[in-house]
């Protein structure tokens, strides 16, 4: 056949035909080997499962299929349980040590202190009455107020101790007391008016009775200069005062 082809097409055509046949064989060989060379080896990744039950014993692995010699074997990954699935361990409870027993002092009875000689706390007195805190405070006497004295005016008016604006002179009393019999005294009550004057005087008492000292003092009272009583820091004209005149044998004293 080759001789026939060579005779028909010539030597050169025969060489070209052989070259084409050889190239076809090489291409066929490459196509046969290409899937194993170009395709990457398949990796088998086992699926990991987790559970709270004890891990069962691993079953024997089946024999793996034969792989091509040029394939690289891949190591198998083994699933590890998560730390969150491990139950927490509790710390041991440390018990507090028991308290130590109290220390007892061994003191002889002869040296024990006598509690009867200890000072006693004074008994608490009665509780003070509760003070009223609501409303304005009750008005009290001012330190500069006039002093209230015993006795009453003609219509029950309160009397205050007289404070002289000017004490009467002896010459003003001597003419009126000339008819009285000393020694003795007279006590009169008078109402204060303007300009430190007094009027409406009345006899409260005299000593001795019938000595005419009271009558003489009432007659001379128009000359007296007396300050009105001072109440709550203010002078109160119209209030009543009490005046005492002492008549001695050689002198006259006013109060």
C-alpha positions as CSV (number, residue, x, y, z in Angstrom):
1,X,0.0,0.0,0.0
2,X,2.8,2.3,0.9
3,X,4.4,1.6,-2.5
4,X,1.2,2.4,-4.2
5,X,0.8,5.7,-2.3
6,X,4.5,6.5,-2.9
7,X,4.2,5.7,-6.6
8,X,1.0,7.8,-6.9
9,X,1.8,10.8,-4.7
10,X,5.6,10.6,-4.5
11,X,8.0,10.4,-1.7
12,X,7.3,13.9,-0.4
13,X,3.6,13.2,0.0
14,X,4.4,10.0,1.8
15,X,6.5,11.9,4.4
16,X,3.7,14.4,4.9
17,X,1.2,11.7,5.5
18,X,3.4,9.9,8.1
19,X,3.9,13.2,9.9
20,X,0.1,13.7,10.1
21,X,-0.4,10.2,11.4
22,X,2.2,10.7,14.1
23,X,0.7,14.0,15.2
24,X,-2.7,12.5,15.4
25,X,-1.4,9.7,17.6
26,X,0.4,12.3,19.9
27,X,-2.8,14.3,20.1
28,X,-4.8,11.2,21.0
29,X,-2.4,10.4,23.7
30,X,-2.5,13.9,25.2
31,X,-6.3,13.8,25.2
32,X,-6.3,10.6,27.1
33,X,-3.9,11.9,29.8
34,X,-5.4,15.5,30.0
35,X,-8.3,14.8,32.4
36,X,-6.0,13.4,35.1
37,X,-3.4,16.2,34.7
38,X,-5.6,19.3,34.3
39,X,-8.5,18.4,36.7
40,X,-7.6,19.2,40.4
41,X,-7.9,16.3,42.8
42,X,-11.3,16.4,44.7
43,X,-11.0,17.2,48.4
44,X,-13.4,15.5,50.7
45,X,-14.1,17.6,53.9
46,X,-16.0,15.7,56.6
47,X,-18.9,17.5,58.2
48,X,-18.5,18.3,61.9
49,X,-21.4,17.6,64.3
50,X,-21.7,18.6,67.9
51,X,-23.8,17.3,70.8
52,X,-23.9,17.2,74.6
53,X,-24.1,13.5,74.7
54,X,-20.9,11.5,75.0
55,X,-19.1,11.1,71.7
56,X,-19.6,7.6,70.3
57,X,-16.7,5.4,69.5
58,X,-15.6,6.0,65.9
59,X,-16.6,3.4,63.4
60,X,-13.9,1.8,61.3
61,X,-13.3,3.7,58.2
62,X,-14.1,1.9,54.9
63,X,-11.3,1.3,52.6
64,X,-10.8,4.2,50.3
65,X,-10.8,3.9,46.5
66,X,-7.5,3.8,44.8
67,X,-6.4,7.1,43.5
68,X,-3.9,8.0,40.8
69,X,-0.3,8.0,41.9
70,X,0.2,11.6,41.1
71,X,-2.8,12.7,43.3
72,X,-1.8,14.3,46.6
73,X,-3.5,12.8,49.7
74,X,-5.2,15.4,51.9
75,X,-5.2,15.0,55.7
76,X,-8.6,14.6,57.3
77,X,-9.8,17.3,59.7
78,X,-11.2,16.1,63.0
79,X,-13.9,18.1,64.6
80,X,-13.2,19.4,68.1
81,X,-16.0,20.1,70.6
82,X,-16.6,23.8,71.5
83,X,-15.6,25.2,74.8
84,X,-19.1,26.6,75.3
85,X,-20.5,23.1,75.5
86,X,-18.3,22.2,78.4
87,X,-20.3,22.7,81.6
88,X,-18.6,25.4,83.9
89,X,-17.0,24.2,87.1
90,X,-18.0,25.9,90.3
91,X,-15.5,27.2,92.8
92,X,-15.3,25.3,96.0
93,X,-17.2,27.0,98.9
94,X,-14.9,28.0,101.7
95,X,-16.7,27.9,105.1
96,X,-15.9,30.6,107.7
97,X,-14.1,29.4,110.7
98,X,-16.2,29.2,113.9
99,X,-15.9,32.2,116.3
100,X,-13.5,31.8,119.1
101,X,-15.1,31.1,122.5
102,X,-15.3,34.1,124.9
103,X,-12.5,34.4,127.4
104,X,-13.6,34.0,131.0
105,X,-11.8,35.9,133.7
106,X,-11.1,33.9,136.9
107,X,-11.6,36.6,139.6
108,X,-12.0,35.6,143.3
109,X,-15.2,36.7,144.9
110,X,-13.3,38.7,147.5
111,X,-11.9,40.9,144.7
112,X,-15.2,41.4,142.9
113,X,-16.2,45.2,142.8
114,X,-19.2,46.3,144.8
115,X,-21.8,47.7,142.5
116,X,-23.6,49.3,145.4
117,X,-20.8,51.9,145.7
118,X,-21.0,53.0,142.1
119,X,-22.5,56.5,141.6
120,X,-26.1,56.5,140.6
121,X,-27.6,58.6,137.9
122,X,-30.0,61.2,139.3
123,X,-33.6,60.6,138.7
124,X,-35.0,62.5,135.8
125,X,-37.3,65.4,136.8
126,X,-40.7,66.0,135.4
127,X,-40.8,66.9,131.7
128,X,-41.0,70.6,131.0
129,X,-44.3,71.6,129.6
130,X,-44.4,72.1,125.9
131,X,-44.0,75.7,124.8
132,X,-46.5,77.3,122.5
133,X,-44.8,78.1,119.2
134,X,-47.8,79.3,117.2
135,X,-48.8,82.9,117.2
136,X,-47.0,86.0,118.4
137,X,-45.2,85.9,121.7
138,X,-47.1,87.2,124.7
139,X,-46.1,90.8,125.5
140,X,-44.0,91.1,128.7
141,X,-42.9,94.0,130.8
142,X,-40.2,96.1,129.3
143,X,-37.1,96.6,131.6
144,X,-37.8,100.3,131.6
145,X,-41.5,100.0,132.5
146,X,-42.9,101.6,135.7
147,X,-43.3,99.3,138.7
148,X,-46.8,98.3,139.6
149,X,-47.7,98.9,143.3
150,X,-50.5,97.8,145.6
151,X,-53.8,99.6,145.7
152,X,-56.3,100.9,143.2
153,X,-57.6,104.2,142.0
154,X,-61.1,105.5,142.8
155,X,-62.6,103.4,140.1
156,X,-60.3,100.4,140.4
157,X,-57.5,101.8,138.2
158,X,-54.1,100.1,138.6
159,X,-51.5,102.2,140.4
160,X,-47.8,102.7,139.5
161,X,-44.9,103.9,141.6
162,X,-44.4,107.7,141.0
163,X,-41.3,108.8,139.1
164,X,-40.7,112.5,140.0
165,X,-40.0,114.9,137.2
166,X,-39.1,117.4,139.9
167,X,-39.4,116.7,143.7
168,X,-41.3,119.4,145.6
169,X,-39.3,121.9,147.5
170,X,-39.6,122.2,151.3
171,X,-40.9,125.7,150.9
172,X,-43.8,124.3,148.7
173,X,-44.9,121.9,151.5
174,X,-44.0,123.8,154.6
175,X,-47.1,126.1,154.5
176,X,-49.5,123.3,154.0
177,X,-48.0,120.9,156.6
178,X,-47.9,123.6,159.3
179,X,-51.3,122.5,160.4
180,X,-50.4,118.8,160.6
181,X,-49.0,117.0,163.6
182,X,-45.7,115.2,162.9
183,X,-44.2,112.6,162.8
184,X,-46.3,110.6,160.3
185,X,-47.0,110.0,156.6
186,X,-49.7,110.2,154.0
187,X,-50.4,108.1,150.9
188,X,-52.3,109.5,147.9
189,X,-53.3,108.4,144.4
190,X,-53.4,110.9,141.5
191,X,-54.1,110.8,137.8
192,X,-51.3,112.1,135.5
193,X,-52.0,114.8,133.0
194,X,-50.1,116.9,130.4
195,X,-47.0,118.9,131.4
196,X,-46.0,116.4,134.1
197,X,-48.9,117.5,136.3
198,X,-51.4,115.5,138.4
199,X,-55.1,116.0,139.4
200,X,-58.1,114.1,140.8
201,X,-55.9,113.1,143.8
202,X,-57.5,111.0,146.6
203,X,-56.3,109.9,150.0
204,X,-55.5,106.2,150.3
205,X,-54.1,106.1,153.9
206,X,-52.3,108.1,156.5
207,X,-50.5,107.6,159.8
208,X,-51.4,108.4,162.5
209,X,-55.1,108.7,162.0
210,X,-56.3,112.3,162.5
211,X,-52.9,113.8,162.2
212,X,-54.1,115.9,159.2
213,X,-51.1,115.0,157.1
214,X,-53.3,113.5,154.3
215,X,-55.4,116.7,154.1
216,X,-52.2,118.9,153.9
217,X,-50.7,116.7,151.1
218,X,-53.9,116.8,149.0
219,X,-53.9,120.6,149.3
220,X,-50.3,120.9,148.1
221,X,-50.5,118.2,145.3
222,X,-51.2,120.8,142.6
223,X,-47.5,121.8,142.7
224,X,-46.2,118.3,142.2
225,X,-44.3,117.5,138.9
226,X,-44.6,113.7,138.1
227,X,-43.7,111.7,135.0
228,X,-46.6,109.5,133.6
229,X,-46.1,105.8,134.0
230,X,-44.0,104.1,131.3
231,X,-45.7,101.0,129.8
232,X,-44.2,98.9,126.9
233,X,-41.6,101.6,126.4
234,X,-44.1,104.4,126.0
235,X,-45.3,107.1,128.6
236,X,-49.0,106.7,129.3
237,X,-50.6,110.0,130.2
238,X,-53.8,109.5,132.1
239,X,-52.6,106.5,134.2
240,X,-52.6,106.7,138.0
241,X,-49.6,106.9,140.3
242,X,-49.1,106.5,144.0
243,X,-47.3,109.2,146.0
244,X,-46.1,109.0,149.7
245,X,-45.1,112.0,151.7
246,X,-43.2,111.4,155.1
247,X,-43.4,114.3,157.5
248,X,-40.8,114.4,160.3
249,X,-40.2,116.9,163.0
250,X,-37.4,118.6,161.2
251,X,-37.7,117.4,157.6
252,X,-40.0,116.2,154.8
253,X,-39.4,113.2,152.6
254,X,-41.2,112.3,149.4
255,X,-41.6,108.8,147.8
